Amino acid sequence: MKVTVVGAGAVGASCAEYIAIKNFASEVVLLDIKEGYAEGKAMDLMQTASLNGFDTKITGTTGDYSKTANSDICVITSGIPRKPGMTREELIGINAGIVKTVASSLIEHSPNTILIVVSNPMDTMTYLAHKATGLPKHRIIGMGGALDSARFKYRLAEALGAPISDVDGMVIGGHSDKGMVPLTAHATRNSVKVTEFLSAERLDQVKEDTKVGGATLTKLLGTSAWYAPGAAVSGLVQAIACDQQKMFPCSTLLDGEYGLSDLCIGVPVILGKNGIEKIVEIDLSDAEKEHMQESAEGVKKTNSLLDI
């Protein structure tokens, strides 16, 4: 199992680290345009192998896509990260050109690969990857919902005063501060709905804290977060590589599901060896449907800025 991660910055390096530590891939290739950067990150990570007990080979390359040839899964993290005060949508001008070039270069050398898109604005960049490559929809996946759901579960556990292992919950919709749809009515603590433990007001606060989770970290760190995004990517990659048939909310191209078409947005999917094995349609309340529709309109507005 060969995995390529394009972009050796904080997010890309975290992806490579978590994938390697889980020890299911034979090789991880890091690629970056900055001379020597990916090679240095790869060497640093390989020097942790004996300490962390993994045998995955990590190599780095500066812009040489031939080194990525025959990758089973490719992850695109490249592009500029958010700075304090920036929205994900403001990144579109620069990141669209980067993602389009990267996706096409990866497919040239790995025509059978599955793409995972991390670059922001993520839903729009996932849609762009579809347009740039023409790959079947099941082979292009946007990561955002997996990360947003992890942040949701963190906030739920915080509110409940419970261990996170007790908590389950999901965020669908667009990967943006206004577009996320945290499904509080579906969230549970050991199969008991969290509405049994938390007031409507406290759940509203959980929802709002989840939606600005990325912005909160960007303000604190001065740039985008990297540990949780890297862990989210590694979870998706492992589910595909190990054919786990595991459910994650991911950005995928819709064709009538949830009453939406011709856009990529976060919905529950089953991930396995073929990428997206199935889109799962769940019953939403009228309020959730309305929020989902508003989220879709926001994504389409950002998509309209693409030059495709």
N, C-alpha and C positions, 0 to 999 in steps of 0.2 A: 504494500500500500504506500503510494507516493503522494505526498501533499505539498503543494506550493503555496506560500504566503507572499503576496506582493505588497511591499511596504514594510520596512524593517524598523519603523519607529516604535513607540511605546506599545501601541495596540498590536501591531504585527509581531513584535518580539514576544509579547505575552501569549499570543495565539500559539506561536511555535513552542514556547516553553510548556504550556499546558498540554498541548498535543503530545509532545515528547514524553513528558512525565507520565502520561497515561499509558504509554508503551504499546500502542496498538498499530502504529505506523512504522514502516521500515525506514522511511526517509522523509525528511522535511527540508524543502528548499526555500530559503529566504532570498527575495530579490528586491533590490532598491536601486534608485538612479544615482544616489550619492556614493562617490568612489570609496570603496573599502568598507562602507558602513555595514552592509549585510554580512560581509565576510567576518567582520569583527564581532557582530552580534552572534553569528553562528559559532564562532570559536569560543566566545565567552560561555554560551549555553552548553556547548559540548564539554567544557571543563567542569560542568556540574553533573555530568552523566554518572560518574562513579559515586558521587555524593548522594544523588537523588535516585539512583538505581534504575536507570533506563538505558536501553540499547538502541533507541532510535538515532539514526544518523542525521545530523543537521549540517547543511552546507549553505554557503552564501554566495551570491553573485551580483555583480554590478551590471544590471541591464541586459544580461545575456539570457534571452528567453529559451535558447536551445537547452540550457541546463534544466529547464522545467519540463522538458519533453516527456510525454506519457504519464503525466500526473493524473491520478484518479480524481482528486479534488483540488480545486484552486480557490484560494481566499483572496479577495481584493480589499485591502485596507488602505491603499494609497490615496493621497489627497491631503489637503491642508486640514488640520483639526480646528475645532471651534476655539475661539478666544472669549473671555468674559464679555457678555452683552450681545454676542452674536447668536443668531438663530441658525439651525441646521440648513435652512433654505438659502441663507446668504452665501453658502459655500458653492452653490450650483455652478457659477460661471467658470471657476477654475477646475473643480472636481469632475465636471462632465467630460471635459476634454481628456483628462487623465484616465478616467474609468473606461471611456470608449476605446482608447488606444490599448490600454492594458488588457481588456477583455478580448479584443481581436487578436492580440499577440499571443495570449494564452491558448486560445482556440486553434491558432495556426499550428502550435506545437503539441497540443493535447486535444485533438478533435472530439474525444469521447469523455472529456472531463465533466465534472459537476462544479458549477460556479457558486460560491457564497460571497455575497456582496455586503461589505461593512461600511464603505465610504458614504459620507453624508452629502446631501439629503438622501437617506438610504432607500426609501421607497422609489424615489425618482431615479436613482442610480441603478436600482434593480431593473426598472422598466427600460432604462437606456441600454443595459446589458442585453436585454431581449432584442431590442431593435438593432443593436450593433452586431450581434452574433447570429441571430435566427435560430438559436438552439430551442429544442422542445421545452415547453414550460416547466416540466418536472425537473429540469437540470439547471435551473437558475433560482437561487434562494436568497432572500434578503434576511439578514440576521436580527434586525431590531427587536421584534417581539420577544425573543428569548431573553434578551437583556432587560427589556422593560418589565417582563414578568418576574425576573430575579429581583429587580428593585421593588416591585410591588410586594413580593413575599417578604422582603426585608422590612418594609414599612408595616405590613400586617403583623409580623412577629413582634416588632417594636411596640405596636399598639396593644397587642394581646398580652405582652409580657411572656411570650412563649418561645421555645426553641424553633428555629426555622424548619427543622425536620418535621414539626407538627403541622406546618402550614402549606396549603396549596392554593394557587390562584393564577390567573392568566390576564394578560393585557393584549387586546387586539387593536386593530385600527392602524393609523399612520404613526410612524416613528418620529413624532414631533410633540412639542410641549402642549399644543392645543389638540392634536389629532389622536392622542392615545385614548383608548377606551378600557380602563381597568374594570374588570367584571367583578365588582364587589359582591353582587348577589349570588355569584357562583363560587366564591372563595370559601374554603373550609379549613377547620382545624380538626385534624383526625376525623374527617368525614362529617363533622358537625359544622353547619354553616356559620360563618363568622358573625352573621347578623344576630346570632344567639348570644354573642359575647360583647359586641361593640354597638354603640349607639349610631344612629344615622349620621349625626354630626361628626363623630370620630371617624367613621368610614369615609365621609366626604373629605376630611383632612388627609386621610391615608391616600385617597385618590389624587388629591391635588399635589401632595408631596411626591407621589410616584411620577406624575406627569412632568414635574420640573426636576426630576432626579438627575438628569444629565446636566442641566443648567446649574443646579446647586453645586455639583462637583467641579464644573468648569470655573465657577466663581471662586471656589476654595483653592483649586489647584493652579488656576491660570491657564489651563488647557483642558482638552477632553480627558476623561477617565480612560484607564487602560486595563486594570486587573479584571473587572467584571466583563467588559467587552471581550477580552481574550478568553476568559472562561466560558462565556456564552458560545463563542465560535467553536471552541474545542468540544463542547457538548454536541453541537450540530455535526461536526466532522466525525466524531466517534459514532454517533447514531447511524450515519451513512456508511462509514467504513466497516462497522461491525453488524450492519443490517439489523439494527435493534428494533425497528418498527416502533419508534418512540414518538410521542406527540409533543410538538413544540408549536407555539405561535410564530409564524414566519411570514415574511412578505413574499407573496406569490402572485403570478398573473392570473386574474380572475376572468372567467368567461360565463357570467351569469350567476355564480355562487354569491350568496348574500345580496342578490339583486344588483350586483356590480359587474362591470365589464371594462376591458381595455385599460386596466391600471393594475399596479402592484401595491398590495396593502396587506397588513398583518392579519392572518386568520389561522386557526388551528390546522396543522397538517401532520401527517404521519411520515416520518423520515426513515428510509431504508436504503438498500444498496442502489436503487435507481434514482435516489434523490427524494423528491416529493412523491410518495406512493399514493397519497390520497388527501384531498381537502375535506376537512370535517366541518359540516354545517351544524351549528348548535342553535337552540332556540334562544332568541334574545327578546328582552322586554321591549315595549314600544320606545322607552327612553333610550335604551341601548341601540336600537335600530336607528333612531334619529341621530344619536351621537356618531354612529358609524357612517351614516350618510354625510354628515357634516365633515367628518374626517376625510372621506373619499373626495369631497369637493375640494378640500384643501390640497390633497395630493395631486388632483388633476390640475389645479391652478399652478402648482410648482412644475408639473410635467409640461405645461404649456410654454415654459421658458426654455425648454430644450430645443436645440437646433438639429432636428432630425426629420 
